[in-house]
Each structure stands twice: as C-alpha cells, then as structure tokens.
Amino acid sequence: MGIALKSTITTVLQTGGNTVHLGLSLDGISLEISGNTCLQLYSNICFSDTFVHCLYMAKFFAELLGCTLRDKGASPTLESQSQSRINQSQSTKRKTNFFRSLPSEKSLYDPVLERMPQTPTLVAMFDSSSFHRNLYQSKEESCSELYYQDNNLLSGSLEALIQHLVPNVDYYPDRTYIFTFLLSSRLFIHPSELMARVCHVCMEQQRLNEPGLDKSQVRKIAPKILQLLTEWTETFPYDFRDERMMRNLKDTAHRITNGDEMYRKNVQQIIQNLIRKLASLTQYEELITKINAQSTDRMTVLKTKPQSIQRDIITVCSDPYTVAQQLTHIELERLSYIGPEEFVQAFVQKDPLDNNEQNCYSDRKKPRNLEAYVEWFNRLSYLVATEICMPVKKKHRARMIEFFIDVARECFNIGNFNSLMAIISGMNMSPVSRLKKTWAKVKTAKFDILEHQMDPSSNFYNYRTALRGAAQRSLTAHSNREKIVIPFCSLLIKDIYFLNEGCTSRLPNGHVNFEKFWELAKQVSEFMTWKQVECPFEKDRKILHYVLTAPIFSEDALYLASYESEGPENHIEKDRWKTLRSALLGRA
C-alpha cells in the first residue's frame, strides 16, 4: 500500500563521495548530486511503504548515473524547435514483434511442431492492448492454480507456472510464455533449480525413467523437449555458465535421445551452438578488461608523458558523421552481449525464497555486460568533457564544442540515443558549462534543439516520442541503417526498476503476479529486438581505438583544467583551484 505525499519531502545522504538531495512530492522525484540535477521524474508513482525504500532509489540512481548529467546552474534556455530541423524520419506505426529478429529458430522437427497447438503469436501477445493474452488453456482448465481473466493469464502458483512451461504430447507452450517465465522466474527460483524441476516434471509425466520404455512414446515428446531446450539455450545462454545447468541439460538430453541417432545429432547441435555463444562471451569479457586496462587517467599521463597525448579527437577524425558511426559500432557491439536476464538481476541481490547465500546473484560467473554498458556511457561523457577542457586556446575549445554538437546531431539522426545523451551529459558537466567565454563563441542553436529532444521534464516525454518514431522506422526498414535503435540505457534501466518496484511480485494468496511479468517481458523484448541489429557502417579502427582508450580526466582534473582555462570567479572557486593545484600538480 503506497503513501500519499502531501508536500515535498527532502532528504540528504552521502553516496560515492557525493551529496545526494532527494525530493519527493506529488509531482514525482527530483534528484541532485553535488548540485547537479541528475534526475527529474514526473509521473504518478505509488511509492513503497517506507521512506527508506525511497532513499535506496536515490542511492541507486546516484551510483548508476554518477555526476555526468546536466549542471543545474548552467542550463541553456531551451527553445521550442521543430523536430524536422534534425531531419528525423517518420514512418507508419506498426506493432513490435520481439521474435522477428531472434536468431533463426526454425525447428529441427518441423513436421511435428507444425501440428502443435499454439497460443497466439508474439505480435498478438506483446501488442499494446493485449500483450499478455494466452488463449490456449486446454492443459490448465482443470488446474485451479492458474488464474485467468478474459483469457489473460494473470497469476498462478510457482509450481503451476512450471507445469505450464513443460510440453507434453498434445501441448507446447507459446514462445512468449517461455520467454516471460524464463525471464521472471529467477526472481523466485535459481535457473539451475528451475531446470531440474522442469526435467523432473517431464520425466514423471512421460514416465521416461521407467525401464523398457516404448521408443514410439519418446519420439512423440522428444522433439518438443528439445525445442524447449533450444529456446532456453538461445535466448538465455548465460544461464548455462553454471555447471549445474550444463549437467542438467546434458542429462535431460541423454534421457530423451534414448539411442536415437537423429535426436543425438540434434542435441549435439544445441550444445555446440551454446558452447560457441559462451566462448564468444568469454572473449568479449577479456577484451573489455584489456580495453579498460589500456585506458588510463589523463592527469597521470600528462605529468609523466605529456608528448603522448598531444592528439585530440579532431586530429584523429574531423568528420562528425564518421565519429558518430564509430560510436554506433561500440554501442551495438556492447548491446549485443547484454542478456535479457541482466535487467532482472540488476535489481535483485538475493533470491527472496532462497536462504542459501550461494545463489545466482552472488555467482562470480554472472554476466556484467549491463554494468559495462553503463560504464561506457560514463566514459564517453568524461571523454567529451576532457576533450573540451584540454585545449589551452579559447577558440580551440569552442571548435571542440561545436564538433561534439555535430557528432551528437548525427547520433540522433542515426537513432543512437545513448551516445547522444552521453555527449550532452559531458557538455553539461560543471567544468564545461562554467566556461562562459568559450560558450560565448559557440553557435548553440543546434545544441538547444538536441537538449530539447533529451529534456528530462515530463519524464523525458520528447525523448520517448523520438524513440517511438525510431522504433517505428525500424519496423518498416529495408536496411540495417534504418533498423538502428539504441535507447538511452540509464532511462531504460530506470523504467524497468520502477516497474519491478512499483508492483508486487507476489499476491496475497501466494500466487506469482504474472500480469506484472508480461509487462516486464514486453519492455525487455523490445530491447532484445534492437540489440540484434548488425551495424552497417565500416569500422575505422583508429577512431575506435582512440575513443575506447584515450586517457580521460577525473572530475577533479576536469575542474583544474577548467580553472586553468578560465579563472575562478569567486572565493569558493579560488579555494578549490588552489587545493586542486596542490593535490594534482604539487604546486602552491
């Protein structure tokens, strides 16, 4: 039961060395970190019962977004400009189809699967008006543990939902149910335990453990079980980094093949595809570790090898469109490795039904690609700020600002909203926004338009409108160039967080609130579609290497560089300048 906020409530806490001001009112949430407005959320939110929970949300966003967003005191005036000035293409509205862009899953057992009773396709399941419809109920009609309303599956006991996942001779679960349950069930049960229970139910139902089993019976059910395993391994391959999962997979596959050569080959193909995916993930993680090791603090390099950082991004590439293309390469590559389950695991530190501390959320093998993606956003923001603050001459700083404005505009046109927001965030950091003499030389009309598009007011209404336009363009696209949709990642995480926290996962009768999980799956499935687009632009390794590894300033070093470029304006800034010069340069 939520609490009504009669007036604005403000609190202060310390997190990550920054002061966080959290304001709660009927209008929504405002969040400031060290004077920087990092979040303004305007929506009718039913807050949790305790204010402590709201503090947790503040801490979460402070740690997630850091201090890379807009400086409150330096916000340029937003002008209402036509979106057409940025040449955003419009297209006909169509429904989102998650599985359209999944890896090809045409069954190895088509003759059998074509005769399976199927629930509606995912177009109907995730349609805006009836996304959680599940019409095929013949298996459950006699089960009182699943609750439907108007043919919509709304809730059920965990055991009944597991039963609903398991195919039999006459039934195969709809793919949207498979995706939704496998995504959300980890809130209640470890994937390895779920796999064990699914296998147990299947063996018991089909009596596959009995001696002298009729092979004709196996042939009726084996294709469906293998198809379920295929969908699980293809959509949630990271689950199988757990050795228990891999053992259960091999054990189940061995039982249902029962000496049949065709099924044995199918199992081998499933396992080989899975091993390739896991090997690719390991290589990617090693690459990210290597790249992060090469990226050093710029101030350290400046003091030890100043000649090694004389280049800036314009000397590497002076074409904003090409730089925007290379940023899109980085974005799509990093997106492609994020597993859908990471959005659920990001907010769950411990399984609420498992007292064993050795659970999936403390597993060292848990993928951290979503975290790496947020870190990439922060790096790009700091790179932009570093490139602007570094030049000694005012005209060079102004030129750098205009260059990044053009890069941001091209990112917008491509559909790369994450890089766009990172660039805007970097230019709005206090060390950059305080450079008034530099900004006076900049033509800011294009920047004002971009800021208007990413304005956080009304819960990022303008951005969400542009995102819908890009998503519609993607659905009608005839080329990979038109299919690109890269959302502002931190806002996507926030949306999923509030969906998870704003609705209970368990109903008073103990049922799982499956209506909530249909909505969760709908949001994640759209992301899954976007992340599988192949980047159509040619790679420029010189630009990629610079963007990923060029030394960047810390926040203190940015302030020092800013003060060195345009002197302090008041006593507070003068005192900070002296402190920074002493600490970073060893000068009085």
N, C-alpha and C positions, 0 to 999 in steps of 0.2 A: 504494500500500500504506500503510495507516494506521499510527499508532504507538500503543502501549498506554501509557496514563498510569498509572504505578504509584502515584503520590501526587499531591497537589495541587502544581501549578506556578503560581507567581505572578510577574507581571512588571509593570513600570510604564513608561508612556510619556506624553509630552505631546502633546495634540492640541487645537487650538482654544482654547488658553489654560487647559485643564483637565487635571488629573492623572487618568490612567486606570489603574485597577488591574484586571488581567485574571487571573482564577484558573481554572485548568483541572484537572479531576480526573475520576475515573471517573464521578462523578455528573453532570458536564456543565460548563457555563460559568457563571461569575459575573462581572459587570462593574460596577465602581464608577467614577463620575466625580465628582471633587472631594468624595468622601464620600457621594455619593448612589448607592444601588443602582439601576442603570438596567436591568439585565438579569440574570435568573436563568433559565438554560435547563437543564432536567433531561431528558436523553434520551440514548440510546445512539448517540453520533455517532462515526463514523470520521473522525478528523481527518486533515488533509493531512500530507504527509511532513515538512514543515518547520514549526518553531515560528514562523518569520517570517510564515507564512500566517495563523497564529492572531492575531498582532499586527495584521495587516491587518484581520481580522474585528473586533477590538476598536476599531480606528480607525474602521472603517465604522459601527459602531453608535454610537460616541461622537458622530460628526458627524451621524448620522441622528437620534438621539434627543435630543441636547443634554443639558441639565441640567434637564429638565422633569418627571422622574418622581419616584418616592417618595423621601422623605428617610429614610435608614436609621435614624436615631436617633429618629424621631418617628412610627413606625408604630403606629397604634392597634391594640389587640388585636382579632384577627378572631374573630368568633363564628360558630359553625355555625348558620346561619339557614335556614329553609325558603325555597326559591326562590319559592314561591307567594305570599310576602309582597309580592313586587313584581308579582304578577299576570301572570307570563309565561304566555302561552297555549301549549298543547301541541297538536300535530296529528299526523296519521298520517304515517309515514315513506314517502317516495316517492323515486324516482330523480331526479337532477338532469339537466335537459335544456338544454344550452347554447343551441342554435339555436332553441329555442322562442321566445325573446324577442329574437332578432335582428331587424333591420328586415326587413319582408316581402320575401322573395326568390323569390316565385313566378316561375318562369321566364317570360321573354318568348317562349319557344319550347317551351311545354308539350307539344305533340304529339310533339316529338322527344325531349325529356328523359324523358318518361314511359316511353319504350321503352329508356332507357339501362340497362345492367347496373349495379346499385348495390351497394355494400358495405352492411353493416348501418347502421341509423340511429344518430344520436349517442346516443340513450338507451342502446343496447347498447354503443357504443364507449366512453362515459365512465361506464359502470356500474362500481360499486366492485370487482366481481370480474372483469370482462372489458372494461375500458375501452379497451384497446389492440388489440382483436380486429379483424382486417382479413381477411375471408374471401374477398373477390373477388381471385383470384390469376391468372386466365387470362392476363393480359397479362405477368405476370412469371415464369410457371412455367418458361420457357426461359432466364431470366436468373439466373445464378449470383451476381450482385452484390447480391441481396436475400436476407436470411436470415430464415426463419420458424421458429417453434417452436409446435406445437399451433395452427396457423393464426394465430399472432400475429406481426406484423412486428416484429422485434427490432432489426435493424440492416441497413445497406446502404451501399454506396459513395455518395458525394455525387452522382455522375453518374447512378447507377441511381435514386436517390430523385427527382432532377429528371425523369428519364424517366417515373417513376411518376406525377408530377404532371400530365403533358401528356396531354390526352384524344386519342382517335382516333375513327374511325367507329364502333367497337364498344365503346368504353370511356370512362367518365367517372369520375374519382377521387371517392371518398367525401368528403363535406364535412368530416368530422373529420380526414381525412388532409390535406386542403387547409389547414385552419386550423393543424394541428400543424406541418406542414412550413414554411408561410409564417412562423409564429411563431419557430421554432427555427433555420431555415436562416441567419438573419442572424448567427448565431454563426460561420458559416463563409464566407459569401458576401454581398456587398453586394446589397441588394434590386434595384438597377438592373442589376447583372450577372446576377442570377437571372432577371429579366425578359427580358434579352437572350438568355440561353441557352434559356429556355422557348420564346421566339419562334423561335429558330433551329431547335430540335428539331421544333417544329410545322411549320415551313416545309419542313424536309427530309423529314419523314415523309409529309406530304401533297403534296409537290412543288408548293407554292404559288408558287414562284419561276419555274417553267417557263413559257415563252411558250405561248400557245394553250391555256391551262388550261381544262378542262371545267368549266363552271359548275355542273353537277349534282354534281360532286365537292366543290366548295366548299360547296354547300348542305347536304351531309351533315355536314361538320365545323364549319362556321361557328357554328351555334348553341351548340355545346359550348365552343368557344374563347371566344365572347362571354360565356357563362355563367361560365367560369373568371375572366375579366377582371372581371365583375360582382362575384363573390365577393371577389376581391382588393381592388377599389376600395372595397367597402362595409365590409369587416372591417378593412382596413389602409390607410385613406385617406391617412394621414400619410406613407406611403412616397412618395406622388406629389407631395409638395412639392419633391422632387428633379426638376429639369428633365429629367434623363436618363430618369427613369421616365415622365414625361409624354410625352416624344418616342417612347419605345418603345411606349407604349400607343397613341398615335395612329397610328404606323407600322404596327403589327400590325393594328389595326382597319381601316386603309385597305386593307391587302392582302387581308383576308378578305371585305370587303364587295363588292369587285370589281364595282362598278356596280349592285349590288342595292339598291333603294330601301328595302326593309323593314329590311335589315341596317344600312343607313346611318342610318336613324332610331333604331335600337336603340343604335348606337354614340353618337350624339348624346345620347341619354338617359343613357347611362353617364357620359359626360364632363360633362354638365350637373349630374348628381347629385354627382359628385366635386367639381366646382368649388364647388358650394354648401357642401359639407362643409368644404372648405379655407377658404372665405371665413368660415364660422362660427368656425373655429378661430382665424383671424387676429383676428377681432373679440373673441373671448374673451381672447386673449393681451393685446390692447390694453387691455381692461377690467381685467384683473388688474394690469397695470402702473400704470394710473390709480389703482386702489384702494390699491395699495402706496404710491404717492406721497402719497396723502392721509393715510395712517396714519403719524403722527409719534411721536417719543419724548415721553412724558408729562412727563418732568422738564424738558425744554426748554420745553414749553408752559406748565408750571407756573410757571416763572421769568419768562416773557415775557407770557403772557396767562392768568393764573390764573382769571379770571372765565369763561373759555370752557370750562372743564372742571369746572364745579360739578355737572353731572349725573352720575348713575351709572345702571347698567342698570335698577335697580328703578324709578327715576323715569321711565324710558322705557317700561318694561312690567313690571308687578308680578305677572304671571301666569306661573309657571314652565312650564306646558304650552305656552303660546304661544311662549315663548322657545325651548323645545325644538323646536317645529315649524319655527321660522325657522332654527335651526341645521341641521335636516334639509334645508331648502331649499338652504343653502350646500353641504352635503355632497354632495347628489345632483347639483347643478349641476357641481361640480368633479370628481366621479367620472365624469360623463358624457363629459368631454373627455379622459380618460386612455385612450390607445391600448394594446391588449394588448402591443404590441412594446416598450413602455416598461419593462415588468418584466424583459425580457431585456436591453435596452440599459443599464439601470441598473447592471449589474454588469460590463459589457464596455466597456473604454475603447478597445480597438483590436482590429480583426479579426485573429485569430491566423494567418490564411492570406494576409493582405494586407500587403505591406511598404510599400504606399503610404500615407503619413500622411493623405492626403486621403480618408478613408473616412467611412462613415455616422456613426460615433460622434464625429467631430470636426466634423460638419456643423453650421453655425450654425442651420440650419432644423430640427434635430432637436427634436421636441416635448419640453417640460419640464413637462408637466402633472402628472406624478407628483411631481416636486420641489415644485411649487407646492402640491400637496395636503399634503405633509409640512410645509411652511412654515405652512399654515393650521392644522394641528394644534398647532404650537408657538405660533402667535399666540393661539389660543383658551386654551391653558394659561396664557400670560402675562397675558391679559386677565382671567381668573379670579383669578389672584394679585394683579393690580393692583387690581381692584375690592374685594378683601378687605382689602388693606393700606392703602388710601387713606383710609377713614373715620377721623376723629380719635377718636370715642367708641367704647368697647368694645362697647356694645350694638348699635351700627350695624354693626360688623364681624361680630358674632355673627349678626345678622339676615342679612347678606350671605352668610355661610357656609351658613346653613340654606336660603336661597333657591337657591344653586347645588346643594345636595344634592337639592332638589326638581326642579330642571332636569335633573340627572343621572339621577334616577329615571325621569322622563318619557322621556328619551332611551333608557334601557334598554327601557322598555315599547314604544316605537316601533320599536326594532331598530337604533337609531343608536349602535352601539358605539364608533365613532371619537370622536364628541363626548363620550360618556360617559367614555372613557379620558382625553381631554384635560382634562376638568373635574377628574377625580380627580387627575391629574398636577399640575394647577395648585394644588389644595388641599394636596398633599403636598410642594410646594416648601418648602425650608428657611425662607424668610422668613415663610411662612404657618404651617407646622407648629410653629414656635417660639413662637407667640402663645398661651401656655398659659392666661393669664387669659381670653382671648377664647374659646378652645375649651371652657373650663370652663362657659361659659354656653350652649353648643350641645348640643342633643339629637342625639346621634351614632348612635342605633340604626339609622336608615335608611342613614347613611353606611357603617356597618360592614357592612351587607348588600351594598351596592354594591361595597365593597372586596373582600369575599369573592368576589363574582362575577368580578372582574377580577384576583384574586390570581395573581401570576406563578408560584407554585410548581407543580411537576409540569407544566412547560411550558404554563402557562395552561390547565390542564385545565377549570376551572369555566367560563371564558370560552368555550372551544371547545365545551363541552356546550351552553351557551346559544346560541352561534352556530348549531349544528346544529339546535336547536329552532326558531330564527327562520327558517332556510333551509327547514325542512320546512313551517312555517306559510306561507311564501311560495309554495311549490309547490301548496298547496291553497287559496290565497287567492281570494276573489271580488271583491276591491277592491284598488286600488293601496295603500291604507293598510296592508293585511295583507301586501303584497308587499315592503315595505321591509326590506332587509338591508344595513347599512352596516358592514363589518368594521373592526376595529382595524387601520389601514393599516400601521403600522410592523411589526406582527407578521406580516402577510401578506407584506410585503417580506422579512422575515427568513426565513420559511418557504421562499420561492422562492429566496432566496440560498443557503440550506443545501442545497436540492435541487440547485441548479446546481453548487455547490462540492463536494458530497458524492459526486457520481457523475461519472465521466469522460465527456466528450462524444465522445471518440474511443476506439475499441477498439484493442488491439494490432495487429490486421490492417488498421488504417486505416479501418475502417467507422465510420459515424456511429452512435452509441448511441441508436437511436430509441426504445428502451424508456424511457429517461430522458425523452425529449421527449413521449411520451404522457402521462407523469405531470405534466410541466410544463404541457402544454396543458389537462389536466384541472383543475388549480388555477386557471389563468388564465381558463378558460372559465366557471367558476362566478362569478368576479368580473364577467365580461362580462354575465352574466345579471342580476346585482344592479344594475349601474350603469345599466341602461336603464329602470329603473322611474321613472315620472313622479311627481313629488312631488304628493300630493293636497291639501296644505294651502294655504290662501290666503296670498299674500305680504303681509307687513307691511313696507313699505319703510323706515319709520322705525327699526324694530328692526334690520333688515338693515344699514342704513347705520351704525348705532351699533356693532354687533358687528364690522363689517369695517373701520371707520375710526377708532374711538375711540382716542386716544393711550394707549399702554401703557408701563409702567416697564421699564427694562432690569433685569438681575439685580442690579446694584449699587444701583440706585434702589429696588428692592424691599427689599433689606436695610436701606437707610437708612430707608425708611418704616416697616419693621417695628421697628427700634430706636427710632424716634421714638414709636411707639405703645406698645411695651412695652420698657423699657430693657434694655441689655445685662446679662447675668447673670454674666459672668466677664471676666477681663482681656483675653482674646483678642477677645471681642465688643466690649469698650470701645475697644480699639485700632483695631479695624476701623471702629467707629462714627465715631471722630474722623477717620480717614482719609477716609471717605466724605463726612462733612460738609464737610471741607476741599475735596475734589475736586469734589463736586457742587453744594454750596451756597456755597462760598467762605467758610466760617465756620471758626473755630478750635475 
